[in-house]
Amino acid sequence: MFGGKSGSRDRVRVKICGITNKDDALAAIDAGADALGFNLVPRSSRYIDIEKAAAWIDNLPKEICKVAVVADANWEDACRIGQLRFIDALQLHGNESPEFCRRLADAGIPFAKAVPVTGSKSLADLPDYFTDTMILDSSARGTFGGTGKPFPWKFAPEFVRHHPRISVILAGGLNPENVAEAVKVVRPRGVDVTTGVEAVPGRKDHLLIRAFVQAARRPPGVGA
């Protein structure tokens, strides 16, 4: 899904999430990000009013995938957001049911489903979420996303190998120091970062963004 508009499939895709302002968006694009994530969950410290931000988001380069992050949105809101002309896909970060996902797929709304990885059994016997993009994220205190802490990556490679038709995106506690190792271990289709490139919640450190993108795409065996 995200980052799939152009370029080689061999290149690790990078999504910078929790974007709240135009300057951070442009810095991420300039650093080489494939996708930007906009958090529409009101309780989040990275929440953005998508209607107020519509003008500058709509003016971002068309080849950059714009992803709206939602959690347990109702059907009407999910459809409304998913059909915005400047949003390319939804990222479902709540307890959305397979049936809800099926309805989105039937409605032609692109989306990725995030799942929390809490242990060795977290990825066993997952239901069909009717999407070809899944995000493996960390979990803390009953919630997941934006925790700033990685889950044990050893649980992910088997899932990646057993689901070759799914684009697996690795998230959770990634930063410029650990993302190269994470890519080497898991071999995901892409990586997704929020906290690891922030100056403060909701504001990015542009040097960290650039360092993250470069590290994510570092060839195996090349040192930091």
Secondary structure as a PSIPRED ss2 file (coil, helix, strand):
# PSIPRED VFORMAT (PSIPRED V4.0)

   1 M C   1.000  0.000  0.000
   2 F C   1.000  0.000  0.000
   3 G C   1.000  0.000  0.000
   4 G C   1.000  0.000  0.000
   5 K C   1.000  0.000  0.000
   6 S C   1.000  0.000  0.000
   7 G C   1.000  0.000  0.000
   8 S C   1.000  0.000  0.000
   9 R C   1.000  0.000  0.000
  10 D C   1.000  0.000  0.000
  11 R C   1.000  0.000  0.000
  12 V C   1.000  0.000  0.000
  13 R E   0.000  0.000  1.000
  14 V E   0.000  0.000  1.000
  15 K E   0.000  0.000  1.000
  16 I E   0.000  0.000  1.000
  17 C C   1.000  0.000  0.000
  18 G C   1.000  0.000  0.000
  19 I C   1.000  0.000  0.000
  20 T C   1.000  0.000  0.000
  21 N C   1.000  0.000  0.000
  22 K H   0.000  1.000  0.000
  23 D H   0.000  1.000  0.000
  24 D H   0.000  1.000  0.000
  25 A H   0.000  1.000  0.000
  26 L H   0.000  1.000  0.000
  27 A H   0.000  1.000  0.000
  28 A H   0.000  1.000  0.000
  29 I H   0.000  1.000  0.000
  30 D H   0.000  1.000  0.000
  31 A H   0.000  1.000  0.000
  32 G C   1.000  0.000  0.000
  33 A C   1.000  0.000  0.000
  34 D C   1.000  0.000  0.000
  35 A E   0.000  0.000  1.000
  36 L E   0.000  0.000  1.000
  37 G E   0.000  0.000  1.000
  38 F E   0.000  0.000  1.000
  39 N E   0.000  0.000  1.000
  40 L C   1.000  0.000  0.000
  41 V C   1.000  0.000  0.000
  42 P C   1.000  0.000  0.000
  43 R C   1.000  0.000  0.000
  44 S C   1.000  0.000  0.000
  45 S C   1.000  0.000  0.000
  46 R C   1.000  0.000  0.000
  47 Y E   0.000  0.000  1.000
  48 I C   1.000  0.000  0.000
  49 D C   1.000  0.000  0.000
  50 I C   1.000  0.000  0.000
  51 E C   1.000  0.000  0.000
  52 K C   1.000  0.000  0.000
  53 A C   1.000  0.000  0.000
  54 A H   0.000  1.000  0.000
  55 A H   0.000  1.000  0.000
  56 W H   0.000  1.000  0.000
  57 I H   0.000  1.000  0.000
  58 D H   0.000  1.000  0.000
  59 N C   1.000  0.000  0.000
  60 L C   1.000  0.000  0.000
  61 P C   1.000  0.000  0.000
  62 K C   1.000  0.000  0.000
  63 E C   1.000  0.000  0.000
  64 I C   1.000  0.000  0.000
  65 C E   0.000  0.000  1.000
  66 K E   0.000  0.000  1.000
  67 V E   0.000  0.000  1.000
  68 A E   0.000  0.000  1.000
  69 V E   0.000  0.000  1.000
  70 V E   0.000  0.000  1.000
  71 A C   1.000  0.000  0.000
  72 D C   1.000  0.000  0.000
  73 A C   1.000  0.000  0.000
  74 N C   1.000  0.000  0.000
  75 W H   0.000  1.000  0.000
  76 E H   0.000  1.000  0.000
  77 D H   0.000  1.000  0.000
  78 A H   0.000  1.000  0.000
  79 C H   0.000  1.000  0.000
  80 R H   0.000  1.000  0.000
  81 I H   0.000  1.000  0.000
  82 G H   0.000  1.000  0.000
  83 Q C   1.000  0.000  0.000
  84 L C   1.000  0.000  0.000
  85 R C   1.000  0.000  0.000
  86 F C   1.000  0.000  0.000
  87 I C   1.000  0.000  0.000
  88 D C   1.000  0.000  0.000
  89 A E   0.000  0.000  1.000
  90 L E   0.000  0.000  1.000
  91 Q E   0.000  0.000  1.000
  92 L E   0.000  0.000  1.000
  93 H C   1.000  0.000  0.000
  94 G C   1.000  0.000  0.000
  95 N C   1.000  0.000  0.000
  96 E C   1.000  0.000  0.000
  97 S C   1.000  0.000  0.000
  98 P H   0.000  1.000  0.000
  99 E H   0.000  1.000  0.000
 100 F H   0.000  1.000  0.000
 101 C H   0.000  1.000  0.000
 102 R H   0.000  1.000  0.000
 103 R H   0.000  1.000  0.000
 104 L H   0.000  1.000  0.000
 105 A H   0.000  1.000  0.000
 106 D H   0.000  1.000  0.000
 107 A C   1.000  0.000  0.000
 108 G C   1.000  0.000  0.000
 109 I C   1.000  0.000  0.000
 110 P C   1.000  0.000  0.000
 111 F E   0.000  0.000  1.000
 112 A E   0.000  0.000  1.000
 113 K E   0.000  0.000  1.000
 114 A E   0.000  0.000  1.000
 115 V E   0.000  0.000  1.000
 116 P E   0.000  0.000  1.000
 117 V C   1.000  0.000  0.000
 118 T C   1.000  0.000  0.000
 119 G C   1.000  0.000  0.000
 120 S C   1.000  0.000  0.000
 121 K C   1.000  0.000  0.000
 122 S C   1.000  0.000  0.000
 123 L C   1.000  0.000  0.000
 124 A C   1.000  0.000  0.000
 125 D C   1.000  0.000  0.000
 126 L C   1.000  0.000  0.000
 127 P C   1.000  0.000  0.000
 128 D C   1.000  0.000  0.000
 129 Y C   1.000  0.000  0.000
 130 F C   1.000  0.000  0.000
 131 T C   1.000  0.000  0.000
 132 D C   1.000  0.000  0.000
 133 T E   0.000  0.000  1.000
 134 M E   0.000  0.000  1.000
 135 I E   0.000  0.000  1.000
 136 L E   0.000  0.000  1.000
 137 D E   0.000  0.000  1.000
 138 S C   1.000  0.000  0.000
 139 S E   0.000  0.000  1.000
 140 A E   0.000  0.000  1.000
 141 R C   1.000  0.000  0.000
 142 G C   1.000  0.000  0.000
 143 T E   0.000  0.000  1.000
 144 F E   0.000  0.000  1.000
 145 G C   1.000  0.000  0.000
 146 G C   1.000  0.000  0.000
 147 T C   1.000  0.000  0.000
 148 G C   1.000  0.000  0.000
 149 K C   1.000  0.000  0.000
 150 P C   1.000  0.000  0.000
 151 F C   1.000  0.000  0.000
 152 P C   1.000  0.000  0.000
 153 W H   0.000  1.000  0.000
 154 K H   0.000  1.000  0.000
 155 F H   0.000  1.000  0.000
 156 A C   1.000  0.000  0.000
 157 P H   0.000  1.000  0.000
 158 E H   0.000  1.000  0.000
 159 F H   0.000  1.000  0.000
 160 V H   0.000  1.000  0.000
 161 R H   0.000  1.000  0.000
 162 H H   0.000  1.000  0.000
 163 H C   1.000  0.000  0.000
 164 P C   1.000  0.000  0.000
 165 R C   1.000  0.000  0.000
 166 I C   1.000  0.000  0.000
 167 S E   0.000  0.000  1.000
 168 V E   0.000  0.000  1.000
 169 I E   0.000  0.000  1.000
 170 L E   0.000  0.000  1.000
 171 A C   1.000  0.000  0.000
 172 G C   1.000  0.000  0.000
 173 G C   1.000  0.000  0.000
 174 L C   1.000  0.000  0.000
 175 N C   1.000  0.000  0.000
 176 P C   1.000  0.000  0.000
 177 E C   1.000  0.000  0.000
 178 N C   1.000  0.000  0.000
 179 V H   0.000  1.000  0.000
 180 A H   0.000  1.000  0.000
 181 E H   0.000  1.000  0.000
 182 A H   0.000  1.000  0.000
 183 V H   0.000  1.000  0.000
 184 K H   0.000  1.000  0.000
 185 V H   0.000  1.000  0.000
 186 V H   0.000  1.000  0.000
 187 R C   1.000  0.000  0.000
 188 P C   1.000  0.000  0.000
 189 R C   1.000  0.000  0.000
 190 G E   0.000  0.000  1.000
 191 V E   0.000  0.000  1.000
 192 D E   0.000  0.000  1.000
 193 V E   0.000  0.000  1.000
 194 T C   1.000  0.000  0.000
 195 T H   0.000  1.000  0.000
 196 G H   0.000  1.000  0.000
 197 V H   0.000  1.000  0.000
 198 E E   0.000  0.000  1.000
 199 A E   0.000  0.000  1.000
 200 V E   0.000  0.000  1.000
 201 P C   1.000  0.000  0.000
 202 G C   1.000  0.000  0.000
 203 R E   0.000  0.000  1.000
 204 K E   0.000  0.000  1.000
 205 D C   1.000  0.000  0.000
 206 H H   0.000  1.000  0.000
 207 L H   0.000  1.000  0.000
 208 L H   0.000  1.000  0.000
 209 I H   0.000  1.000  0.000
 210 R H   0.000  1.000  0.000
 211 A H   0.000  1.000  0.000
 212 F H   0.000  1.000  0.000
 213 V H   0.000  1.000  0.000
 214 Q H   0.000  1.000  0.000
 215 A H   0.000  1.000  0.000
 216 A H   0.000  1.000  0.000
 217 R C   1.000  0.000  0.000
 218 R C   1.000  0.000  0.000
 219 P C   1.000  0.000  0.000
 220 P C   1.000  0.000  0.000
 221 G C   1.000  0.000  0.000
 222 V C   1.000  0.000  0.000
 223 G C   1.000  0.000  0.000
 224 A C   1.000  0.000  0.000
